[in-house]
Amino acid sequence: MPQHDQHDTPPPGQPGQPGQTQDPQATTGPPHAASAPASVAAAAAPRPDARPPRLPAWALLLAACAAVYLLAVWTAAGQSTENSLIVGYADDALIFRWSQSLGPPPLTAEEATFAVGTVLILAVAALRRRLREGFAAVAVAVVTVAAAEVLNKAVLPRPDLVGARDGLTEPGFPSGHVAIAAGLALGAVLVASPRVRPYLATAGALWLAVTGAAVQALYWHRPSDVLGATLLACAVYALAARLLPSIGVDAPAPSRPRALPALTLVAVGALLAGARDDTLVRPLVFSGTAFICGLLLWAIATADGRSVNRTVD
């Protein structure tokens, strides 16, 4: 009988031997080995519910201010539209005589108005023992007015794209008069107590609307100048609320004031300040722009800290 070499028969358990079951891990490896690359790819892939970075409110307001400037100043359509609103003389404005005498500040005595306003803000802060809020409020007013002056006189030009007549080519964006009213109003709101804040916001919105409508009716500024200054002031206020959330901005009033009475008062003030003797249509544009500015200020001044600090997708 032929003799078989003992090495011809595979040892028990070796693959290929009849009657033996091959170990699945011998060929496939550990169970987690094959799934490891898939888990890495799944972790690297973006999640379906991942959101892009959010834009803070102050940045959105600054972007809106820049958009107003670009559309109104750097397009022929924007310049033509605003230039067509300036027809006639400044003394046809109903507020002209008032502005030449004891007219509502800051139509007269701009520097004195700003100085007195900042002193009053600090005085209120001292009485309430809220000096930190007071300095922040003064900073809102100072930054708003300083930025408006620098942008108006040194940074933002007004190219003549439509061959405008003399007197319509001077830069005026953003309005310094409106910046004073809006900056002081928002600074006062910042330092006020939560109970007083809604009433102060209404008074500030009325002051802003009257100032904004008046400078348009007097042909001192265009609608874009007024809206740009308001957006700038609101952006500075929102930035202060975001950087210093503990100074009291996030403390809401006992209840949000009713919008209808406050905004009705703002609308009446804008209509009266924007009226002219020589036309009925153009003053509606002036008053409408001023009302929008008052509405913006009232909305941001009566919002609590969570609303001011809210980010926008």
ABEGO torsion letter per residue (X at the ends): XBBBBAAABBBBGBBGBBGBBBBAAAAAEBAAAAAAAAAAAAAABBBAABBBBBBBAAAAAAAAAAAAAAAAAABAAAAAAAAAABBEBAAABAAAAAAABABBOAABGAAAAAAAAAAAAAAAAAAAGBAAAAAAAAAAAAAAAAAAAAAAAAABBBBBAAGBBBGAABBAOBBAAAAAAAAAAAAAAAABBAAAAAAAAAAAAAAAAAAAAAAAAAGABBAAAAAAAAAAAAAAAAAAAAABAAAGAABBBABBBBAAAAAAAAAAAAAAAABBAABAAAAAAAAAAAAAAAAAAAAAAABBAAAAABBBX
